[in-house]
């Protein structure tokens, strides 16, 4: 049973987003009953010791719409009250991040 439990928790889909000093992981996982849910993980290297610190949010499908509404509303508020210039990151062979500015809007 233990091995089966582990397989059920394996990622169904994963998207890694590098954004400067932070990396975001969007991982789709399945519950025991086969329902998908999303884990959103922020990973950032701590300056003082180089350890990667991770913060994780679990988002269940019944909450997707409300979560997206809240996120869009708060992002729109910021965009309407301050200039937002989204940075685009390009990675060289050694994965060192360099940023360039891009004024494109993003949408969810």
Steps between C-alpha positions, in 0.01 A plus 500: 500500500782742581646480151156558346444805722827653380411445135164672554680810629733523201474814294258478210633820342769748599591848382817675622516880472831673566463863600830652605587402855183294535378186330133406498377144458143429390441130565184302430458205734222249559317412821440136592163522327660633182397866532763744381625789709770763455799572718666837446853512641729802526867412536757765586865471601566649843791744473659430837555125451400415142222267614190487278192599698166378365148625564213287379129565438252222429220606267203271447292504182183616674689818596659577159241755392497695827880491520536627141241774562686619809839487329374684191328766711811570707732499195261740321498726807880523497513554123241779530683676783864454402699430188580132474788395279527125486854369475581230248784271598734334256729220607840420361657154495605525864147606606605839626201729475510826315196719475364726235195720531180432313186709528270216390202427721460153634170328551395186680 
